Amino acid sequence: MKIVLIAAVSKNGFIGKNNQLMWHLPNDLKRFKNLTTGETVLMGRKTFESIGKILPERKNIILTRNKINLLYLRNQKNIRIISSIKQIEYLTYKKIFIIGGEKTYESIIEKAHTIELTVVHEKFHGDAKFPKIDTKKWKKIYEFFYEKDKNHLFNYSFIRFEKKK
């Protein structure tokens, strides 16, 4: 199974504050949708609660230590609840996108194959960070820079990293 981390991160490494994104970039949201539609996404409970719904056209996996909090979801389509990141070793999907949050990224980054990152070229101060990318282990495959415009208040880049062999 190919494990892909996907995130939007500020210039100084933050991914969120109070379980929310700190920016609105329509092109980042389109990219996220294009990459993950038809795929499997895994998220921590806090990320799921911040989204507020099951992501459509995707298989959703929610990671939580307390499944009782999410029992109301048990009869929903396209959802699975797991209690440990180790359980993904037993999943049979070809590809799985890890979509947050901080603890989930930290617990899986060593097993990941690809990182799809949107870097917002602005400093923000939040309460959740993306793990530091060790350039000894990760190779930048591409980076596309975009200037701010009427729909995007900040410069940003789409970057793909692949784990070095």
Residue pairs with C-beta under 8 A, 6 or more apart in sequence:
1 88
1 91
1 92
1 93
1 94
1 95
1 96
2 94
2 95
2 96
2 113
2 114
3 88
3 95
3 96
3 98
3 108
3 111
3 112
3 113
3 114
4 35
4 95
4 96
4 97
4 98
4 112
4 113
4 114
4 115
4 116
5 97
5 98
5 105
5 108
5 109
5 112
5 114
5 115
5 116
5 117
6 32
6 35
6 36
6 97
6 98
6 99
6 115
6 116
6 117
7 15
7 99
7 100
7 105
7 115
7 116
7 117
7 118
7 130
8 15
8 21
8 23
8 25
8 28
8 32
8 117
8 118
8 119
8 120
9 15
9 117
9 118
9 119
9 120
9 129
9 130
10 22
10 23
10 119
10 120
10 122
10 123
10 124
10 126
11 119
11 120
11 121
11 122
11 123
11 124
12 123
12 124
12 125
13 129
13 130
13 132
14 22
14 124
14 125
14 126
14 127
14 128
14 129
14 130
15 21
15 100
15 101
15 102
15 105
15 126
15 128
15 129
15 130
16 22
16 50
16 100
16 101
16 102
16 126
16 127
16 128
17 124
17 125
17 126
17 127
17 128
18 127
19 46
19 47
19 49
19 50
19 101
20 50
22 124
22 126
23 120
23 122
23 124
23 153
23 154
24 153
25 118
25 120
25 152
25 154
25 156
26 151
26 152
27 146
27 151
27 152
27 156
28 118
28 156
28 158
31 116
31 118
31 158
32 99
35 97
35 116
36 55
36 58
36 97
36 99
37 57
37 58
38 57
38 58
39 58
39 59
39 95
39 96
39 97
40 58
40 59
40 60
40 61
40 91
40 93
40 95
40 96
40 97
41 55
41 58
41 59
41 60
41 61
41 96
41 97
41 98
41 99
42 61
42 62
42 63
42 88
42 96
42 97
42 98
42 99
42 104
43 51
43 60
43 61
43 62
43 63
43 98
43 99
43 100
43 101
43 104
44 62
44 63
44 64
44 100
44 101
44 103
44 104
45 62
45 63
45 64
45 66
45 69
45 70
46 101
47 99
47 100
47 101
47 104
48 60
48 62
48 70
50 101
54 60
54 73
54 76
54 78
54 79
58 78
59 78
59 79
59 80
59 93
60 78
60 79
60 80
61 79
61 80
61 81
61 82
61 88
61 91
61 96
62 70
62 73
62 79
62 80
62 81
62 82
63 82
63 83
63 84
63 85
63 104
64 70
64 81
64 82
64 83
65 83
67 81
67 83
70 81
73 79
73 81
74 81
82 88
85 104
85 107
85 108
88 96
88 108
97 116
98 104
98 105
98 108
98 112
101 128
102 128
102 129
102 130
105 130
105 131
106 131
109 115
109 131
112 163
113 162
113 163
114 160
114 161
114 162
114 163
115 133
115 138
115 159
115 160
115 161
116 158
116 159
116 160
117 130
117 133
117 158
117 159
117 160
117 161
118 156
118 157
118 158
118 159
119 156
119 157
119 159
120 154
120 155
120 156
121 154
121 155
121 156
121 157
122 154
122 155
133 161
136 164
137 163
137 164
138 161
138 162
138 163
138 164
139 161
139 162
139 163
139 164
140 159
140 160
140 161
141 160
141 161
141 162
142 158
142 159
142 160
143 157
143 158
143 159
144 157
144 158
144 159
145 155
145 156
145 157
146 152
146 155
146 156
146 157
146 158
147 155
148 154
148 155
148 156
